[in-house]
Amino acid sequence: MGQCGITSSKTVLVFLNLIFWGAAGILCYVGAYVFITYDDYDHFFEDVYTLIPAVVIIAVGALLFIIGLIGCCATIRESRCGLATFVIILLLVFVTEVVVVVLGYVYRAKVENEVDRSIQKVYKTYNGTSPDAASRAIDYVQRQLHCCGIHNYSDWENTDWFKETKNQSVPLSCCRETASNCNGSLAHPSDLYAEGCEALVVKKLQEIMMHVIWAALAFAAIQGPQTLRHLSEMMINI
């Protein structure tokens, strides 16, 4: 009966380790996705600590590949010491995932204040030239999110770029995709995106942070009670 219990636990644990490897790949992908996407919006927030959850989740994903290998070897060899090490590392990873979830919620709440503080500066430095990083960032965001200005297209009237050009127009990135002859003129507001960018940037960044939170929660649920139960059963039977 004891040998049957060991075999059953070994089978489940090997299967769970395979799931760990898959989850590790997903965690690394989510973390990398957050970094790549945040890079497109990095001009709109100054707090680099916002990316800490993504850094941690990539580190956890990388660690899980190693943990999965240790777990498989310890399970197959029925090593009490190896399994004990595996349990301790899993508990540390579980705690780390809880920390990621907490940090994710904390920094998700801070995104709105960060964007509100930074977006004003970015729009003021816009000069409309491609080599300028801030100008490229604004044009990219307005095209991708289908928005114009901070709260609406009228915000452009308060920028130095608008006053210097003196042509009563906003950047072409404000033009709707359906407006074929749009030149950014304020005389034709129907050709321009009506919604401001600040709210949409905040929404986008908060959605990205939620990917990290859900990934950490999902894996914590996978590795939780079932894994520890089968590990404890196997260690008792060895």
Disulfide bonds with the S-S distance in Angstrom:
Cys147-Cys197 2.02
Cys148-Cys174 2.07
Cys175-Cys182 2.04
